[in-house]
Amino acid sequence: MKIRISYSFLLFYIILFSCSNSETIKIQKVANTKNIPHLIKQEKASQLMVDDKPFLILGGELGNSTFTSLESMAPVWGKLKKMNINTILAPVYWELIEPEQGNFDFKLLDDLITEARAHNFKLIILWFGSWKNSMSSHTPSWIKTNYQKYPLAKSKEGISQEILSPFSKENLQADLKAFSALMQNIKYVDSTDRTIIMIQAENEIGMLPSARDYHSLANEKISKKIPKEFADYLIENKQNLNPEFLNVWQKNGFKTFGTWHEVFGKGKQTDEIFMAWYYAKFTNEIVKAGKEIYPLPMFVNAALNRPNAKPGEYPSAGPLPHLIDVWKAAGTSIDMFSPDFYFPNIKYWCDLYTRQNNPLFIPEHKFDNTVSAKALFTIGHYKSLGFSPFSIEQIPELDLLPKEEKLAKTYNVINQIHPILHQNQNKVEGVLLDNENKKTVFTLGDYEFTASHTYNLGWEANSSSNNWEPSGAIIVQTKENEFYYVGFGVSFTFKNKKNLNGKVGILKAEKGYFEGNQWKVYQHLNGDQTHQGRHIRSFLNDVNIQRFELYTYE
């Protein structure tokens, strides 16, 4: 009889002998990090490098329960391949990898990684550890049933919430050991193939229904002076703080010494700042320990707050725009903060999340008929690391729904154009047109572009409708007078900013595709296709790539 010693069994003893009851896990750092996926931070936009090449995430996030068995995933792989996704965002539950304290089981995860690799997908792991959508729903049963040792947050009325308190050292150590074991396993099974390219630490952290935790551990902390490292951050970064946070600090006189209430004033805003600091410190310890084992890029996501909602009425204290300074001060090992979208006004939120050179990545967006246009817009305008609709596998059949088919076509053309996007990073613009934004003007090189929805020209069947389906496009300038159009439902007209008396004409236009790095012409466009030289355009149902050249005449 053969005796098989599982890696999980060995891992348990690695962790057992490297930890004491009160010490952080310390495992030797990876000796060679050259080929590990990593971020290159640049002045205006960051770049994700995978196998030392620029990588653009054309992603899809699975529903919470799909990635929990091989049988559940079996009908999904083919559909995701048909949708031209290159990266799957998948949760890993704490309760599944450590069902008994200290007994780690990674067989299911290892099998799923192997399957993803076989289907040529990259993975972004979402750690459902202490918190998932504010609550502690995915902690192991031995955590949930021993709330005396692993304390829960309390409401102002003293009622326990199913939210682990971030002020407990026991809570931190338990999560930290599990996450460290996860990262050690990922290093062991994936450091050669590098299927996993990023990690999300926790999920949509936030306090509900109170603005802060009222556990005795929290009450003790809020009565103490703010940490010196926070005060130092405020002083050093005073000129660059985000205005929402700066205003709160300013109203109380820019104090840098005293209790939380003395420095920021009394009220829910201070409660939220206080919680944000300790949530960020807790999460930073998790990320820091994980990176010491296997230094993948790691980010934290946020559930956005509704307009005019007060702290406690939304998942408070997560990495929201008005709290990013707090998270940056406490979360020094965290690479970026990312928004999850279930509200409109994507431009408004992306503008906020790209301040202070925060790399933009959209790990979760409601899967609706806006996602294709928004993927084009955020990748083109913000140079985002990528885009990912949520519950991408909604219907497991291989036949695609209209919105899925459009996303598949959009991902296909973005993937084709990605090399020249990277080569011309500073000569790229993205456009989103919808009910609120019906026209956009921007400049590339000597040319001013005006982008209008094709409805404006009466070419679409529903041109009289006020409820326009969003359209989107990316424009890339590759030479002085040469450009590529990637998208659908957008019409462009042009002016020469250096020759205002001249008129801009279309010298050449062609629809095609990239085969490797080689441009292949599918159709030469003229006449009706360019409206007799007036426009570069495509209709809502025509997701395509066009190469065109401009010239000026008088």
N, C-alpha and C positions, 0 to 999 in steps of 0.2 A: 504494500500500500504506500502510495506517495503522500508525503506530508507537505502541504502548501502553506507557507507562512505569508500571510497577506501583507501588503505594504502598509495597510491601516494599522496592523498589529505592531509592526516595527516603528511606525510613526508615533504611536502612543508612547513607546519607551524613549524615543528621541525627546519628546516633549516632557515626559515624566522626569528625566534626568537633567533637563536643561532649565527646569523651572522650580521655584519654591512656591509656597502658598502666597507670598507677597511680591515676588519678583516678576518682571516682564520677561517673556520668552526671549532668549538670545540665541540665534542660530547664525552660523557663519555666513557672511555676505557672499553673493555670487562673485566668483573671481573675475569672470569676463562678461561684461555687460554690453559688449560691442553690438551684438546682433539682437538684443532684446528690444521689442517695440518701445519707442521712446518719443518724446515731444522735442521738437526744435522750436524754441520760443523766438519769435521775430518781433519787430517793432509794431507791425500792424496786424499780423495774423500768425498763428502758430501752425506747424506742420507735424502731422503724425507720420513717423517713419516705421515701417514694418519691413523686416529683412533689409534694412538700410536703404529702402526706397520709399518715396512719398506714397502715402496710402489715404484714400478718400473713403469714408465709411458710408456705403449705400446700405443702410441697415433696416432691420425690422425687429421690434421687440415682441417677444412671445407673451401671450397671456400668462398669468401667474402660475398656472398649474400644468401647462403643456410639457414643460421640460422636466417632468418628474418621473417619467418612465420611458423606456425604449419603445414600448407599444404605443404610448401616446404620441411619440414623435414620428413613428413610422409613416403615417400618411402626410406628414408636414414637409419632409425634406424635399420631395419632388416639387411641391407647390412653391416653396421658397426659391428653388432653383429657377423655376419658370418665371418668377417675378424679378429675376436679375439682381437679387440681394447678394451682397458679398459678405455681410456681417450679421450675425444673429446676436441679439441681446437677450440673455437668459438668466433667470434668477437661480441662485443656489440658497437653499433653506438651511439655516442653522440646525433646525430640529431633525433634518434628514441626515446630516453628516455627523452629528454627535447625539444620537438617540439616548445614549447613556453617558453620564459624565465621564470624560476621559477616554471613551471608546469611540474612535472615529471610523466612519465607514464611507469610503470614497469610490466604491466599485461602480455605483450607478453613474456618478459624475465622470469617472474615467471612461466608461463605455460611451457616454454621450459625447465626450470630447473626441473619442475615436471616430464616432459616426459623423460628427461635424467635419472632421478632418478628411474623412473618406469622401464626403460630398463637396469638398473644397470650399467650406465656409470658414471664416474667422469668427471668433466668439468674443463678446464682451460680457464678463460675469458681473451680475448684480448681486451683491452680498445682502441677503435678507437676514440680518443678524439681530441686533437689539431692537431695531425699529424698521417697520415697513408701513408707509402711509401713516406716520405718527405712532401707530400702535405697535405693541410687542407681540404680534400674532404668530410669528414664526420662530419664537424661542423654544427650546426643548421643554418637555414636560417637567423635567427635574428642575428647571429654572422657575416655571410657572407655579409649581406646587410648593416651592420653598421661598415664598415671598418675604419671610422673615430675614433670610440671608441675602436674597436678591430683591431689594425693596422696590416698590412701585412708586411712581409719582403720585402726589396728593393734590386734589383740588383745594381751592381756598376754604371750602367747607370741611376739609379733612377726609374726603372720600377718595378711596384708592382708584386710580385709573389703570387700565391695562397698558401702561407705558413704563418701561424700566426707567428708574431715576438715573440721570447721568452723573449724579453726585456720589454714587456708591462705588467704592473701590472694588468691591466684590463683583458688581455688575461689569465693570470695565475689565477686570482680569479674566472673567469667564468668556466674554466676547473676544478679547484679545487672544486668548489661547486657541479658541476655535478658528479665528481668522488666520492666525499664524500657521495652524495645522493645514488649513486650506491652501495657503500660499506655498507651504513646503510641498504639498502634494502637487500643485500646479507646476512648480519648479521641476519636480521629479518626473512628471509624465509629459511635460510640454515644452521644456526649455530648448529642446532640439527642433521640434516641428513648429513651435510658436503659433499655435492655433489661437490661443487667447492673447488678445492685443491690448486690452484695458480692463480695469476693475472699477466698478462703482461701489463705494463704501456706504453701507446702509441704504435706505430708500425713503425719500421724502420725509426727512426728519421734521418733527414739529410738535408743539404742545397744544393739546386740546383737553377740555373746553376752557381751561384757565390759561392766562398769558404766561404763567410760570408754574413751576413745581413748588408746592408748599410742604413737602416733606421736611422733617426737622433738619436733615442734612443740608437742604437748600436754604432754609431759614437762617441757619448758622452762617452760610457763605454770604448771603446778601447783606448781612449786617457788618461784614468785614470790609476792609479797604479794597479797592479794585486792585488786581494784580499789577505789579510794577511793569511787567512786560507789556501789558495793555496800555498803561500810561506812557511808556516809552514809545510805543507805536503811534499813539495819538500825537505826541509832540513831534516825532520825526516826520509824520505824514500829514500834518495839519493842512498844508497847502494843496494836497491831492485827495483829500477825503471826499467821498460821494456826498452831494449836497444834502440829501435827506438825513443822513447820519450827522453831518456837520451841523445842521440846524438844531438838532436835539441837543448836541453838546454845547453849542453856542448859547442857547437859551438859558443855560445854567452857568454861564460865565467862563467856559473853557477851562474848568478845573481839571487838574491832573492828580489830585491827592484827595482821598476821602473814601467814604463808603459809596456803594453804587448809587444810592439815593442822593448823596451829597454831590456827586460828580454829574449825574445825569438828571436829577430831579425825581420826584415821586410820580408814579403813574405806570400805566401799562407799557408805555414805550420803554421805560427803564427795565421793567420786568422782562420784556422781550430781549433787550440787549444783554441782560444778565444771563438769560437762558441760552442765548446764541453763543456766548463765550464758552459756557460749560458743555454744550452740545459739540461745539467745534473742538474743544480740548479733548473730549472723549474720542471723537472721530479721528482726530489727528494722531492720537496714540495708536489707534487701530491701523491707520494708513502707514505710519512710521514703522511699526513693527513688521507689517507686510512687505514694505519696500526693503527692509534690511535682509529679508529672505530672498525676494525676487522682485526687483524694482520696475514693475510695470507701471505705466501711467495710471493714476488713480484720481477719480473725481467724485463729487457729491452732488446729488440732484435736489431740486426744490419743487414743491407744489406751490404754484403761484397764488398770491393772495388776491381776493376779489376787490374791486374798487370800493373804497370807503369802508371796508371791513376793518374792525379793530382787532388788535392782538387777542387771541383766544377764540376769535370767530373764524379763524383759518388756522392751518398748521403753522403755529408761530415759532419763530426763532430759527427756522431753517436758513439756508444760504440764499435769502431773498435779496433783491437789489439794495434795499435800504439797510441791510445788515452785512453786506459783503465785506465791509471794512473790519467788522468784528471777526468774521470767519477768516479773513486773511491774516489778521493779527494772531489768532489762536491756532489756525490750521496751516502752519508753515510747510507741512509735507504734502498737502493736497494740491494737485496740479491745476484743477479748475472747478468752477461751479456752473452747473448746467440747469436750464429751465425745462420743466415738463409742461406741455401746452394743451390746455383744454379751454382756453379763452381765445377770443380774436385778438387783433392788434399785435401781430407777431413782430412787426417792425419796432413798435414801442418797447416791447420787452427785450428784443435782441439788442437794441441801442443801449439799454441799461446793462445788459450782461456782457457787453464788449468794452465797458469802461475799464480803465486801469489795466489794459492789456490782458484781460481775462479771455483765454481761448474759448471760442464758441463751439459747443457741441449740443445738438438737440437729440437727447436719447429717447424722448417719448413725446409723441404728438397724437392726438385723437385721430383715428384712421377714418378720415372723411374725404370729400371730393376736393379738398384744398391742398392735400399733402404734396401732390406732384408739383404744383406751382410754387409752393413754399420751399420744397427741396431745391429747386432751381434758384430761387431768390436768395436763400440763406447761404448757399454755396457760392453763388456769384457775387453777391453784395458784401457779405461778411467774411468770406473765405473760411467758412465754418469747417470743422473737422468732418462733419457728416450730418446725416439726418436719419430719423428712425420713427416710423409710425408704430403705434402700440397695437397689440393683439393682431399681429400681422397675419396670423394663420386662422383668422376668424372662421372660415369655412374650409375644411381640410381637402375638399375635392380639388382636382387639378384644373378644372375649368375656372377661369378667372372672371370675377365680376368687373364691370366697367371701370371702377376706380382702381382696382388692382391691376387691370390691364394697362391703364394709363400710367400708373406708377412703374410698371415693368418697362414700358417704353421709355419713360423718363430716365430711369436708372440706366437703361441701355445706352442712351445718347450721352449721359453724363460720364459714364465709364469710358466711352470712346474718346470723349474730348478731354479727359482728365490730364493726359500728358501735356497738352498745350495750355491747359489751365495752370499747371505747375510752372511751366516754362515762362509764362507771361503773367505772373502773379499780380503785378502792379498795373496791368492793362486789362482788367476784367471787371465787369459790372453785372449785377443781377437785377431783374425787374419782377415785381409782383403787381398785378392789376386785378382789382376786385371792386365791390360796391363803394368802398371808401376811397380807393386809390385808382382813379380812372385814367390818369396820365402821369408819366414820369419823364423828367428831363435830366440828362447827365452828359458828361464830356469824356471822350476818349481821344487822346492825341489832339488833332486840329478840329475834330468834328464834334458838334453838338447833336446828340441823339434825342428825339422825342418819341417815347413809346406810348402807344394807345392800344386799347383793347380792339380787336377786330370788329366788335359790335359797333364801335364808333363809325365805321365806314359802311355799315349796313350789309356786311357780307355774311353775317351769321343769321340763322333762322330766327333766333330770339332777340334780335337787335333792339326791339322795343321794350323788352323786359327790364325791370329795375333790379331784378335779382340775377346778377351776372355770375356765371361760373368763373372762378378765379383762373387767370392765365399767368404764365411765367416764362422767363427766358434768361439766358446768359449770353452776353456779348463779349467776345475775346478779340483784342487787337493783336495781330501777329506781325504785321508790317505797317508802314506809314499809312497805306491806303487799303490794307487787307484786313478783313474781320470775319469771324465766325459767329453765326446765330445758332443757338441751341434752345429749343423750347417749343411752345405752342400758344396759339391764340393772341399773339402780339404783333403789332404792325409798327415799323420804325420809319421815320422820316429824318432828314439830315440837314444841317447847316455847317458851313465852313467858318469857323470863328476867326480865322486869319484873313478871310476874304468875304466880307459881309455883302459885297456887291455881286458876288458870284453865286451861281446856283450849283447844287450838288447833284450829280447824276450817278446812276449805277452803271459802272463800266462793265461789270461781269457779275453774274449770280448763278449759282449752281447748288443743287441739292445732292447730298451724298452721304458717305459714311467713311469711317476709318477702319482699315484692315491692318492691324498693328499700328504702326506710325504712318502708314501710307494713305493719303486721301484718295478716295475713289468716287468719281462722279456718277451719280445715278440719273440725274436729269439736269440739262441746261435750262435755266429759267429765263424767260423773257415774256414780253407781251402781257397777257392776263395775269401770269404768276407774279409779276412785279408791278402790276397796275400801270403798264406802259412806262416803267422806269421811275415810278413815284415812291414805291415802298419796298421794303423787305418784310415779309410777313409769312405766317402760316396760320391755319385755322385751329379751332379748339381740339378737333379730333386728329390733328396732323402733327404729331410729335416728331421733330426732325432736326437735322443739322444742315445748315446752309453756309457756304463760303461765298463772300461777295467782296468786290472791289469798288471803291468810290473814286470819283473825279470831280473837278470843279470847272465850270465853264461860265462865260459871260456873254 
